C-alpha cells in the first residue's frame, strides 16, 4: 500500500515538513549556530551593500550568493532558506534511495529531517544544510548519468564549506572509472570561477589559496580533543535510531561483495566511492583535525550534519535488508516502517529544546543589549565583539558611525576611541578572538565601567572564563573612580 500511494505521499510529507519547520522558525528565538550563525546571516544580508562579502572566504562565497536573496527578509528569511534547502536535500536523498533500489525509500526523508542536529540546523542560518544538498544532489546527478552537471555542482562544494575539498578526490576517481573524461575539467570550475572573479578585488589570481582563513594554528584558543569525539556525540548528531541503522547498514554494505556477482561488485565499489566514502572520509577528517588541534577546529558537532544524507542512505539500506530478512507479510513490514517514520519525527524533540530558545550567553547578550538600548549611552558609538549585540539592538553592523566590531588596538584599547564612546566586553569573544583581556579595560583610567551583566548561576566559556558582560564608556579626564569598586557596587545591586 505504501508503494501504491508513495507518489502522493512524498509531496504531502514534504509540504508538511516545510510548513511545520517554517512555523518552528518563527517560534524559535535562539539558534544552535551561536555567533557564527549571526555572522553568516550578516554576510548574506548585507552582501548587496558590500559586494566583497560575495567573496568572503570565511563567509563561504557560494552559500552567501545562494542565501542572500532570502536574507533580505531578515534573520528568519535565511532560516526559511535552510528549511527549503533541508527539504530539498531530504527529497533528493529519497530519489537516490530509489535509484539504489532501497526498499521503503521514503524512510530516507525521515532519516534526514529527524537527525537531531540536522533539525536544529534547519532552524538556523548555518552552511551545513546547503552543503548536504549540494553533495546529495551531485550524487543523484551522478547516478542519473548527468556527469558534467554533477561535476560542475561539486566544484562549488568547497565554497559552501571548505572541507568539501576532501570529498572531491573520490568523485575524481569515480568519473575516471566511468571514463567520463569530459566531466573531470568541470570539477575545477568553481575554483577557476572564483579565482578569476576575486582577482579583481584581491589583485591575486590565487586569492582562494592565499586568503584561506584556516591556515593558522589557533590551538591555544580552541584546544583539541578526543579522536572519537564525533562518534561519541552520535546521539546528538544522528539520534540513537539512525545511529543503530548506520551500524546495521555498514554491516550490510560490507557483507554485500561476498553475496553479489562480479557485475554487482562493481556497482558496490561505485556506491562506496560516491555515497558512503564521503560520509566516512568527512567524519574522519573532522575527527583528525580536532584531535590534533588543527584548522581552527573547535570541535563543534554541528559540522557533521553536512553529511547526514549519506548517513541516511546507509541507515535506509540497513532497514531495507532487515525487512528482507524478517519473515513477515509485506503489509506488516510497511506498517513497521510507517511507525518508525512517526517515531523518528519525535526524536529531535527528545534530544533538543524545540522550538529553539535563547542559549545561555544569548540570554545575557540580549539583556545587556536591551539595557544599553534604553540607556542614555545608546546614541554613542559602540564597540562590540559578540555579533548578537547588533542583532538585539537592531543596528546595521556595517554602519561605522554607529558600531564597530573590536577596538582598534587590543594592547592599547583607548587608542582612536573618542570620549563618550562605548565598549562592550564579553567573556567569550573579547579575550579569545579579540585578544582583549578584561584587565586592560578595568585597569585603564581611560575607561569607566557603567554596567555589568552576569548570570545567576555562573558558567564557563571558551578559555575557562566565567561568562560576564561589561559595558565601559571612554573617558578623557580621570574622575577619581575605580572600576573594581564600581564592579563591587554593581554586583551588590
VEXNUKOL-793622 format. One record per residue (C-alpha): chain; residue in one letter; x, y, z. Coordinates in pm, 1 decimal, padded with zeros to 6 digits. Layout:
PT:ch:aa:x:y:z
PT:A:A:X:Y:Z
...
***
This chain:
PT:ch:aa:x:y:z
PT:A:X:00000.0:00000.0:00000.0
PT:A:X:00286.4:00235.0:00081.3
PT:A:X:00434.0:00170.3:-00264.6
PT:A:X:00097.4:00234.2:-00434.0
PT:A:X:00042.6:00575.1:-00273.5
PT:A:X:00406.4:00680.9:-00246.2
PT:A:X:00390.6:00928.6:-00535.6
PT:A:X:00116.4:01112.7:-00347.1
PT:A:X:00261.8:01060.5:-00001.4
PT:A:X:00602.7:01214.1:-00071.9
PT:A:X:00470.4:01560.6:-00174.7
PT:A:X:00239.1:01561.6:00128.0
PT:A:X:00527.2:01473.3:00360.6
PT:A:X:00746.7:01745.6:00211.2
PT:A:X:00469.8:02005.4:00231.1
PT:A:X:00405.9:01920.1:00597.7
PT:A:X:00778.9:01931.0:00661.2
PT:A:X:00819.5:02279.1:00511.0
PT:A:X:00506.5:02415.5:00678.6
PT:A:X:00595.3:02269.6:01018.7
PT:A:X:00955.4:02386.8:01014.2
PT:A:X:00855.1:02733.6:00894.1
PT:A:X:00630.7:02763.6:01198.3
PT:A:X:00920.1:02647.2:01418.6
PT:A:X:01141.5:02917.6:01265.8
PT:A:X:00908.3:03189.4:01389.4
PT:A:X:00873.1:03022.0:01728.9
PT:A:X:01249.3:02981.5:01776.6
PT:A:X:01426.2:03284.5:01920.4
PT:A:X:01757.4:03106.3:01967.6
PT:A:X:01992.4:02914.3:01741.0
PT:A:X:02236.7:02628.2:01779.1
PT:A:X:02480.3:02810.2:01549.0
PT:A:X:02558.2:03084.2:01800.0
PT:A:X:02757.6:03384.0:01684.2
PT:A:X:02873.2:03201.3:01368.3
PT:A:X:02510.8:03178.8:01265.4
PT:A:X:02460.0:03551.5:01310.1
PT:A:X:02781.4:03628.0:01118.9
PT:A:X:02675.6:03415.9:00820.0
PT:A:X:02341.8:03593.7:00820.3
PT:A:X:02516.1:03932.0:00823.4
PT:A:X:02730.9:03849.0:00522.2
PT:A:X:02425.2:03733.7:00328.5
PT:A:X:02203.7:04019.2:00447.9
PT:A:X:02448.1:04299.6:00361.1
PT:A:X:02623.8:04146.3:00057.8
PT:A:X:02443.4:04375.8:-00188.5
PT:A:X:02567.5:04681.6:00002.6
PT:A:X:02913.6:04527.7:00046.1
PT:A:X:02984.2:04313.8:-00265.3
PT:A:X:03312.6:04195.0:-00115.3
PT:A:X:03104.0:03962.9:00104.7
PT:A:X:03028.2:03755.4:-00204.0
PT:A:X:03399.5:03666.6:-00195.3
PT:A:X:03445.1:03642.4:00181.4
PT:A:X:03629.2:03316.8:00239.9
PT:A:X:03508.9:03254.7:00593.6
PT:A:X:03153.5:03352.5:00499.0
PT:A:X:03159.9:03092.3:00216.4
PT:A:X:03102.8:03264.3:-00121.2
PT:A:X:02860.7:03015.2:-00274.3
PT:A:X:02648.3:02998.3:00039.8
PT:A:X:02635.8:03378.0:00056.9
PT:A:X:02532.4:03405.8:-00308.4
PT:A:X:02253.0:03147.7:-00282.7
PT:A:X:02115.5:03257.3:00055.6
PT:A:X:02143.0:03636.6:00013.4
PT:A:X:01800.4:03688.6:-00153.1
PT:A:X:01631.8:03520.2:00145.0
PT:A:X:01842.9:03714.9:00396.0
PT:A:X:01695.2:04041.8:00267.3
PT:A:X:01381.5:03945.6:00460.6
PT:A:X:01574.7:03933.7:00786.5
PT:A:X:01716.3:03660.5:01004.4
PT:A:X:01405.9:03444.6:00969.4
PT:A:X:01443.5:03477.6:00592.3
PT:A:X:01776.7:03295.5:00588.8
PT:A:X:01639.9:03035.0:00828.5
PT:A:X:01347.8:02965.4:00594.4
PT:A:X:01610.0:02928.1:00320.0
PT:A:X:01759.4:02644.2:00524.4
PT:A:X:01415.8:02488.6:00575.4
PT:A:X:01364.4:02477.8:00198.2
PT:A:X:01721.6:02358.0:00142.7
PT:A:X:01685.6:02080.5:00400.2
PT:A:X:01357.2:01968.0:00245.3
PT:A:X:01525.4:01957.2:-00097.1
PT:A:X:01815.4:01754.4:00045.9
PT:A:X:01569.4:01507.5:00200.5
PT:A:X:01385.5:01478.5:-00131.1
PT:A:X:01699.6:01402.3:-00333.5
PT:A:X:01808.0:01152.6:-00068.3
PT:A:X:01474.4:00977.5:-00130.0
PT:A:X:01526.9:00991.8:-00508.6
PT:A:X:01876.2:00846.9:-00470.4
PT:A:X:01743.6:00568.0:-00247.0
PT:A:X:01500.1:00475.8:-00525.3
PT:A:X:01783.9:00459.4:-00778.4
PT:A:X:01976.4:00230.2:-00544.1
PT:A:X:01663.8:00011.1:-00518.1
PT:A:X:01648.6:00052.0:-00142.5
PT:A:X:01311.7:-00065.2:-00016.5
PT:A:X:01091.4:00191.7:00157.0
PT:A:X:01287.8:00488.4:00013.1
PT:A:X:01051.1:00734.6:00180.9
PT:A:X:01222.6:00634.8:00505.6
PT:A:X:01528.5:00826.1:00378.3
PT:A:X:01333.3:01154.5:00402.2
PT:A:X:01252.0:01093.5:00767.4
PT:A:X:01606.6:00981.4:00848.8
PT:A:X:01741.6:01310.5:00713.0
PT:A:X:01499.9:01552.2:00874.4
PT:A:X:01480.4:01365.2:01205.3
PT:A:X:01853.3:01365.0:01270.8
PT:A:X:01850.0:01588.6:01580.7
PT:A:X:02136.4:01810.8:01472.2
PT:A:X:02002.1:01841.9:01117.9
PT:A:X:01667.1:01951.3:01256.9
PT:A:X:01835.1:02218.3:01468.4
PT:A:X:02043.6:02349.1:01180.1
PT:A:X:01738.3:02374.6:00954.4
PT:A:X:01621.3:02631.6:01210.3
PT:A:X:01944.1:02829.7:01172.1
PT:A:X:02130.5:03022.7:00903.6
PT:A:X:02433.9:02791.6:00900.0
PT:A:X:02610.1:02643.5:00596.6
PT:A:X:02586.9:02270.0:00670.6
PT:A:X:02238.8:02226.8:00523.8
PT:A:X:02331.1:02373.6:00184.8
PT:A:X:02646.4:02157.6:00184.6
PT:A:X:02430.3:01849.0:00235.9
PT:A:X:02204.7:01948.1:-00055.4
PT:A:X:02494.9:02016.7:-00293.3
PT:A:X:02650.6:01681.0:-00202.6
PT:A:X:02337.2:01465.5:-00233.1
PT:A:X:02223.7:01644.4:-00550.0
PT:A:X:02568.2:01581.6:-00702.0
PT:A:X:02536.4:01212.9:-00607.7
PT:A:X:02186.5:01199.7:-00759.0
PT:A:X:02305.4:01360.8:-01084.4
PT:A:X:02596.1:01116.1:-01096.8
PT:A:X:02358.9:00819.1:-01078.8
PT:A:X:02130.5:00978.1:-01337.2
PT:A:X:02440.1:00988.2:-01562.3
PT:A:X:02443.5:01369.2:-01577.0
PT:A:X:02814.4:01358.5:-01508.4
PT:A:X:02907.1:01708.6:-01623.1
PT:A:X:02629.6:01871.1:-01419.9
PT:A:X:02732.4:01661.5:-01121.5
PT:A:X:03097.6:01767.6:-01154.3
PT:A:X:03000.1:02132.0:-01207.8
PT:A:X:02791.1:02138.7:-00891.2
PT:A:X:03057.4:01956.8:-00690.1
PT:A:X:03313.4:02218.6:-00788.9
PT:A:X:03128.2:02468.5:-00568.2
PT:A:X:03120.4:02239.3:-00264.2
PT:A:X:03437.6:02390.1:-00106.1
PT:A:X:03276.2:02732.7:-00138.3
PT:A:X:02989.2:02617.9:00082.2
PT:A:X:03218.5:02457.6:00338.4
PT:A:X:03594.6:02448.9:00286.5
PT:A:X:03637.6:02088.8:00399.6
PT:A:X:03443.9:01982.6:00090.9
PT:A:X:03784.0:01951.3:-00078.2
PT:A:X:03841.8:01617.3:00098.9
PT:A:X:03544.5:01465.1:-00086.1
PT:A:X:03640.3:01576.1:-00438.9
PT:A:X:03913.3:01311.6:-00499.3
PT:A:X:03655.4:01035.8:-00450.8
PT:A:X:03446.1:01173.3:-00734.8
PT:A:X:03754.6:01231.4:-00949.1
PT:A:X:03822.9:00855.9:-00923.7
PT:A:X:03456.0:00774.3:-00990.2
PT:A:X:03439.4:00988.7:-01307.6
PT:A:X:03765.9:00839.8:-01431.4
PT:A:X:03645.3:00486.2:-01360.0
PT:A:X:03330.8:00557.5:-01560.7
PT:A:X:03553.9:00701.7:-01835.6
PT:A:X:03375.1:01033.1:-01810.0
PT:A:X:03680.5:01234.5:-01909.1
PT:A:X:03474.1:01533.7:-02019.8
PT:A:X:03339.1:01573.2:-01666.2
PT:A:X:03679.7:01595.4:-01497.2
PT:A:X:03767.6:01956.4:-01601.2
PT:A:X:03434.2:02076.1:-01465.1
PT:A:X:03542.5:01973.9:-01114.1
PT:A:X:03772.8:02278.9:-01128.0
PT:A:X:03505.0:02518.7:-01249.3
PT:A:X:03419.0:02663.9:-00905.3
PT:A:X:03784.3:02723.2:-00821.2
PT:A:X:03856.7:02886.0:-01158.5
PT:A:X:03539.1:03096.2:-01146.1
PT:A:X:03604.9:03239.1:-00800.2
PT:A:X:03976.6:03279.6:-00869.6
PT:A:X:03906.0:03498.8:-01172.4
PT:A:X:03620.8:03697.7:-01016.1
PT:A:X:03809.7:03752.0:-00690.4
PT:A:X:04132.6:03851.6:-00862.9
PT:A:X:03979.4:04188.6:-00948.9
PT:A:X:03927.3:04257.5:-00580.1
PT:A:X:04237.8:04096.5:-00429.7
PT:A:X:04476.2:04158.6:-00723.1
PT:A:X:04575.1:03796.4:-00680.3
PT:A:X:04464.8:03513.5:-00910.0
PT:A:X:04542.1:03264.8:-00630.5
PT:A:X:04348.1:03451.2:-00362.6
PT:A:X:04138.2:03140.2:-00289.9
PT:A:X:04453.5:02978.1:-00152.0
PT:A:X:04627.8:03282.2:-00007.9
PT:A:X:04317.9:03414.3:00172.2
PT:A:X:04234.4:03077.9:00327.5
PT:A:X:04108.0:03156.2:00681.9
PT:A:X:04215.1:02824.2:00836.3
PT:A:X:04587.4:02824.3:00766.4
PT:A:X:04696.3:02940.0:01111.6
PT:A:X:04711.2:02734.4:01429.0
PT:A:X:04464.7:02855.3:01690.3
PT:A:X:04505.7:02555.0:01917.8
PT:A:X:04585.4:02792.8:02204.6
PT:A:X:04231.9:02933.5:02169.7
PT:A:X:04022.0:02638.5:02059.0
PT:A:X:04219.8:02348.4:02203.7
PT:A:X:04189.4:01986.8:02088.5
PT:A:X:04001.5:01677.0:02193.7
PT:A:X:03944.7:01304.5:02163.1
PT:A:X:03984.4:01129.4:01829.0
PT:A:X:03637.2:00974.9:01860.8
PT:A:X:03475.0:01297.2:01979.2
PT:A:X:03215.3:01299.9:01699.9
PT:A:X:03142.1:00928.3:01724.2
PT:A:X:03077.6:00974.2:02094.3
PT:A:X:02830.6:01253.3:02014.3
PT:A:X:02622.6:01035.6:01777.6
PT:A:X:02312.5:01069.9:01996.4
PT:A:X:02314.7:01447.2:01943.9
PT:A:X:02410.7:01433.0:01576.6
PT:A:X:02212.4:01140.8:01432.4
PT:A:X:01992.8:01026.6:01719.9
PT:A:X:02018.7:00673.6:01850.6
PT:A:X:01773.6:00525.6:01594.4
PT:A:X:01972.8:00641.9:01290.4
PT:A:X:02298.2:00554.9:01467.7
PT:A:X:02183.0:00193.5:01509.2
PT:A:X:02069.9:00182.5:01146.5
PT:A:X:02402.1:00329.3:01028.1
PT:A:X:02584.4:00045.2:01204.8
PT:A:X:02341.7:-00207.7:01054.7
PT:A:X:02378.3:-00050.1:00711.1
PT:A:X:02756.4:-00059.8:00738.1
PT:A:X:02741.4:-00429.5:00823.7
PT:A:X:02513.5:-00499.3:00527.3
PT:A:X:02724.5:-00288.8:00292.2
PT:A:X:03046.6:-00468.4:00390.9
PT:A:X:02877.0:-00806.8:00350.4
PT:A:X:02736.4:-00732.4:00003.7
PT:A:X:03052.3:-00805.2:-00205.7
PT:A:X:03050.9:-01165.2:-00083.9
PT:A:X:02689.2:-01212.2:-00192.4
PT:A:X:02685.7:-01043.6:-00531.7
PT:A:X:02806.7:-01124.8:-00882.7
PT:A:X:03111.7:-00953.9:-01037.3
PT:A:X:02884.4:-00701.6:-01207.2
PT:A:X:02717.9:-00623.3:-00879.1
PT:A:X:03054.6:-00588.9:-00707.9
PT:A:X:03144.5:-00307.0:-00946.9
PT:A:X:02822.1:-00132.3:-00850.7
PT:A:X:02913.8:-00187.7:-00485.4
PT:A:X:03251.6:-00021.8:-00535.7
PT:A:X:03085.5:00272.9:-00708.1
PT:A:X:02844.9:00312.1:-00415.3
PT:A:X:03144.2:00303.7:-00184.9
PT:A:X:03321.1:00583.3:-00372.9
PT:A:X:03026.7:00813.0:-00436.4
PT:A:X:02782.4:00760.1:-00149.7
PT:A:X:02935.0:00607.9:00160.5
PT:A:X:03302.9:00703.5:00149.5
PT:A:X:03219.9:01078.5:00151.1
PT:A:X:03045.5:01015.7:00483.1
PT:A:X:03336.2:00827.0:00641.2
PT:A:X:03609.7:01046.1:00492.1
PT:A:X:03440.3:01369.2:00602.8
PT:A:X:03384.3:01228.1:00952.7
PT:A:X:03745.5:01106.6:00971.3
PT:A:X:03885.0:01441.6:00852.2
PT:A:X:03699.1:01639.5:01118.1
PT:A:X:03790.7:01385.4:01384.4
PT:A:X:04157.7:01414.0:01295.3
PT:A:X:04180.9:01795.3:01289.7
PT:A:X:04003.0:01821.9:01626.5
PT:A:X:04226.1:01553.2:01774.0
PT:A:X:04535.9:01737.6:01653.0
PT:A:X:04401.1:02088.6:01716.0
PT:A:X:04442.8:02188.4:01350.1
PT:A:X:04248.2:02406.7:01106.9
PT:A:X:04098.6:02626.5:01381.2
PT:A:X:03871.9:02335.0:01471.2
PT:A:X:03673.1:02395.9:01787.3
PT:A:X:03512.4:02051.4:01798.8
PT:A:X:03162.2:02176.4:01712.8
PT:A:X:02946.7:01872.8:01638.9
PT:A:X:02725.0:02070.1:01401.0
PT:A:X:02974.7:02025.6:01116.0
PT:A:X:02880.7:01657.7:01085.0
PT:A:X:02525.0:01747.1:00981.6
PT:A:X:02669.8:01824.1:00637.4
PT:A:X:02686.4:01452.4:00551.4
PT:A:X:02357.1:01338.5:00707.9
PT:A:X:02201.4:01243.1:00367.8
PT:A:X:02479.7:00988.3:00309.7
PT:A:X:02426.8:00856.6:00662.0
PT:A:X:02052.6:00836.5:00594.3
PT:A:X:02111.3:00624.9:00282.3
PT:A:X:02328.2:00390.1:00484.1
PT:A:X:02059.8:00369.3:00752.8
PT:A:X:01784.8:00311.5:00495.6
PT:A:X:01994.2:00032.0:00345.1
PT:A:X:02024.5:-00133.1:00687.2
PT:A:X:01647.7:-00114.8:00747.8
PT:A:X:01571.2:-00239.0:00395.2
PT:A:X:01780.2:-00553.7:00439.7
PT:A:X:01640.0:-00612.0:00787.5
PT:A:X:01290.1:-00611.3:00642.5
PT:A:X:01400.7:-00857.6:00373.3
PT:A:X:01528.4:-01099.8:00634.7
PT:A:X:01223.4:-01082.1:00863.5
PT:A:X:00963.6:-01344.1:00761.4
PT:A:X:00654.2:-01122.0:00771.4
PT:A:X:00389.4:-01024.1:00522.2
PT:A:X:00459.0:-00710.5:00320.2
PT:A:X:00174.9:-00518.7:00484.9
PT:A:X:00333.8:-00569.6:00828.3
PT:A:X:00672.4:-00455.9:00704.8
PT:A:X:00515.0:-00141.0:00564.2
PT:A:X:00331.8:-00084.2:00892.0
PT:A:X:00655.0:-00116.6:01091.2
PT:A:X:00824.4:00129.5:00853.2
PT:A:X:00537.9:00377.8:00892.8
PT:A:X:00556.4:00352.7:01272.0
PT:A:X:00932.5:00404.1:01253.6
PT:A:X:00886.2:00720.8:01044.0
PT:A:X:00644.1:00863.5:01300.4
PT:A:X:00879.6:00773.4:01583.4
PT:A:X:01173.8:00937.5:01405.2
PT:A:X:00995.3:01272.9:01393.8
PT:A:X:00975.3:01270.8:01774.0
PT:A:X:01346.4:01202.1:01833.6
PT:A:X:01485.8:01556.8:01782.8
PT:A:X:01237.6:01689.4:02038.7
PT:A:X:01370.5:01439.3:02292.3
PT:A:X:01729.9:01549.2:02234.4
PT:A:X:01699.6:01928.1:02198.0
PT:A:X:01458.3:02200.9:02303.1
PT:A:X:01241.3:02273.9:02000.3
PT:A:X:01133.1:02548.4:01928.1
PT:A:X:01486.7:02666.6:01996.9
PT:A:X:01511.9:02901.9:02296.3
PT:A:X:01790.6:03152.7:02350.2
PT:A:X:02103.1:02987.1:02487.9
PT:A:X:02295.8:03089.7:02799.0
PT:A:X:02520.9:03357.3:02650.4
PT:A:X:02250.0:03479.8:02411.7
PT:A:X:02014.6:03548.3:02704.3
PT:A:X:02273.5:03770.5:02867.7
PT:A:X:02369.7:03943.4:02542.4
PT:A:X:02002.9:04024.6:02487.6
PT:A:X:01974.5:04157.7:02844.1
PT:A:X:02284.3:04377.7:02804.1
PT:A:X:02169.0:04496.9:02461.6
PT:A:X:01828.2:04599.7:02589.7
PT:A:X:01984.0:04781.8:02884.8
PT:A:X:02214.3:04977.1:02654.2
PT:A:X:01936.1:05046.6:02405.6
PT:A:X:01721.5:05201.9:02681.4
PT:A:X:02010.5:05393.2:02840.1
PT:A:X:02145.8:05743.5:02786.4
PT:A:X:02456.8:05591.7:02625.5
PT:A:X:02284.8:05431.1:02324.2
PT:A:X:02338.1:05718.9:02081.3
PT:A:X:02715.4:05696.7:02131.3
PT:A:X:02927.4:05484.5:01902.5
PT:A:X:02952.6:05124.5:02025.8
PT:A:X:03243.2:04878.8:02005.1
PT:A:X:03149.1:04511.9:02049.0
PT:A:X:03272.5:04156.3:01999.5
PT:A:X:02973.3:03919.7:02002.3
PT:A:X:02776.4:03959.1:01672.9
PT:A:X:02448.0:03912.6:01859.1
PT:A:X:02476.8:04260.8:02011.3
PT:A:X:02391.6:04429.7:01680.6
PT:A:X:02110.7:04182.2:01624.9
PT:A:X:01943.3:04255.4:01957.6
PT:A:X:01998.2:04631.8:01925.5
PT:A:X:01867.2:04635.8:01566.3
PT:A:X:02183.3:04803.9:01438.2
PT:A:X:02348.3:04768.6:01099.1
PT:A:X:02684.7:04610.9:01190.4
PT:A:X:02847.5:04784.7:00892.6
PT:A:X:02733.9:05134.1:00984.9
PT:A:X:03072.9:05253.7:01107.8
PT:A:X:02926.8:05572.1:01250.5
PT:A:X:02719.5:05369.2:01498.0
PT:A:X:02907.8:05048.9:01567.9
PT:A:X:03241.0:04880.3:01516.5
PT:A:X:03348.4:04522.2:01575.3
PT:A:X:03657.4:04514.4:01803.4
PT:A:X:03861.5:04805.6:01936.5
PT:A:X:04140.9:04936.8:01713.0
PT:A:X:04429.7:04817.5:01930.6
PT:A:X:04378.9:04541.1:02186.1
PT:A:X:04711.2:04628.3:02354.3
PT:A:X:04602.8:04991.2:02398.9
PT:A:X:04221.3:04977.8:02378.4
PT:A:X:04183.6:05352.4:02436.7
PT:A:X:04356.9:05427.1:02102.3
PT:A:X:04138.3:05611.1:01848.3
PT:A:X:03827.2:05574.2:02063.7
PT:A:X:03659.5:05907.9:02124.2
PT:A:X:03530.3:06040.5:02454.0
PT:A:X:03186.1:05903.8:02539.9
PT:A:X:03204.7:05602.5:02306.6
PT:A:X:03110.7:05262.9:02448.2
PT:A:X:03297.4:04931.0:02460.7
PT:A:X:03110.1:04606.4:02534.3
PT:A:X:03335.9:04333.2:02669.3
PT:A:X:03205.1:03976.8:02683.1
PT:A:X:03393.3:03684.1:02833.2
PT:A:X:03364.8:03463.3:02525.0
PT:A:X:03473.9:03666.1:02223.7
PT:A:X:03667.7:03957.0:02371.6
PT:A:X:03956.1:03764.9:02536.2
PT:A:X:03968.6:03488.8:02271.7
PT:A:X:03906.1:03610.6:01915.5
PT:A:X:03956.0:03971.8:02028.1
PT:A:X:04269.8:03906.7:02238.1
PT:A:X:04148.0:04170.7:02483.7
PT:A:X:04177.7:04063.9:02849.5
PT:A:X:03931.7:04229.2:03085.9
PT:A:X:04214.6:04385.4:03289.0
PT:A:X:04312.1:04613.5:03000.1
PT:A:X:03979.4:04787.2:03042.0
PT:A:X:03928.5:04751.7:03416.8
PT:A:X:04273.5:04891.1:03500.0
PT:A:X:04266.2:05155.6:03227.9
PT:A:X:04197.1:05513.7:03350.6
PT:A:X:04058.3:05590.9:03005.6
PT:A:X:03751.4:05373.0:03062.6
PT:A:X:03474.1:05381.5:03317.0
PT:A:X:03257.1:05077.2:03392.1
PT:A:X:02888.6:05170.5:03365.0
PT:A:X:02709.5:04835.7:03361.6
PT:A:X:02767.6:04469.3:03436.8
PT:A:X:02560.9:04163.4:03341.3
PT:A:X:02631.8:03819.8:03483.0
PT:A:X:02421.4:03502.2:03516.4
PT:A:X:02257.4:03396.4:03839.3
PT:A:X:02432.9:03060.7:03806.1
PT:A:X:02784.2:03115.8:03677.5
PT:A:X:02915.7:02911.0:03387.1
PT:A:X:03243.6:02899.0:03198.9
PT:A:X:03306.2:02955.9:02828.9
PT:A:X:03596.8:02913.8:02587.6
PT:A:X:03928.1:02981.8:02760.3
PT:A:X:03792.1:02892.8:03104.1
PT:A:X:03643.6:03238.0:03166.7
PT:A:X:03332.4:03277.8:03380.2
PT:A:X:03081.5:03440.6:03149.2
PT:A:X:03010.6:03807.5:03217.3
PT:A:X:02941.4:04118.1:03009.8
PT:A:X:03097.0:04456.0:03098.3
PT:A:X:02993.9:04785.7:02937.9
PT:A:X:03252.4:05065.0:02951.6
PT:A:X:03249.5:05429.5:02845.7
PT:A:X:03557.2:05606.8:02715.5
PT:A:X:03655.9:05899.0:02936.9
PT:A:X:03929.0:06156.8:02893.2
PT:A:X:03955.4:06314.6:03236.8
PT:A:X:04010.0:06087.6:03536.4
PT:A:X:03702.2:06118.4:03759.0
PT:A:X:03875.1:05955.4:04055.2
PT:A:X:03656.5:05644.2:04047.5
PT:A:X:03789.5:05289.5:04042.1
PT:A:X:03639.9:05028.8:03809.2
PT:A:X:03695.7:04749.4:04060.5
PT:A:X:03499.9:04937.0:04324.2
PT:A:X:03225.1:05012.0:04070.5
PT:A:X:03214.7:04640.9:03988.0
PT:A:X:03163.8:04550.1:04353.9
PT:A:X:02889.0:04810.7:04380.2
PT:A:X:02713.4:04677.4:04068.6
PT:A:X:02737.2:04321.5:04199.1
PT:A:X:02573.0:04421.1:04527.0
PT:A:X:02292.7:04591.2:04337.8
***
